[in-house]
């Protein structure tokens, strides 16, 4: 059963901050519609405060990615199309 839980978590949309690429501007934090990103007290090797994900509310919308001025600082993992089809088949409605 635990393997099923791990697989479900891996399929959820999520955001990954690449700390060494981040300049600490906070634009991603402001852009996050669900408030998933927060500016932490952690710093990278350049001394910039680095944001982090505060929970499981990511929708995979990419607003943080598109507002980030630093290429490569943010990666957004969206839900797989195959998983969307499974939800549609099971519930009859796309979510």
DAZIUR-V793338 format. One record per backbone hydrogen bond with DSSP energy under -1.0 kcal/mol. CO is the residue of the C=O (numbers start at 1). NH is the residue of the N-H. E is the energy in kcal/mol with one decimal. If there is no record, write none. Layout:
# DAZIUR-V793338
co->CO nh->NH e->E
co->CO nh->NH e->E
This chain:
# DAZIUR-V793338
co->1 nh->5 e->-1.7
co->2 nh->6 e->-2.2
co->3 nh->7 e->-2.1
co->4 nh->8 e->-2.1
co->5 nh->9 e->-2.1
co->6 nh->10 e->-2.1
co->7 nh->11 e->-1.3
co->14 nh->77 e->-3.2
co->16 nh->75 e->-2.4
co->17 nh->19 e->-1.1
co->18 nh->21 e->-1.8
co->26 nh->30 e->-2.0
co->27 nh->31 e->-2.1
co->28 nh->32 e->-1.4
co->36 nh->54 e->-3.5
co->38 nh->52 e->-2.5
co->42 nh->50 e->-2.5
co->44 nh->47 e->-1.9
co->48 nh->44 e->-1.7
co->50 nh->40 e->-1.3
co->52 nh->38 e->-2.4
co->62 nh->66 e->-2.6
co->63 nh->67 e->-1.5
co->70 nh->73 e->-1.9
co->73 nh->18 e->-3.2
co->75 nh->16 e->-2.9
co->77 nh->14 e->-2.2
co->80 nh->84 e->-1.7
co->81 nh->85 e->-2.1
co->82 nh->86 e->-1.8
co->83 nh->87 e->-2.0
co->84 nh->88 e->-2.3
co->85 nh->89 e->-2.9
co->86 nh->90 e->-2.3
co->87 nh->91 e->-2.5
co->88 nh->92 e->-2.4
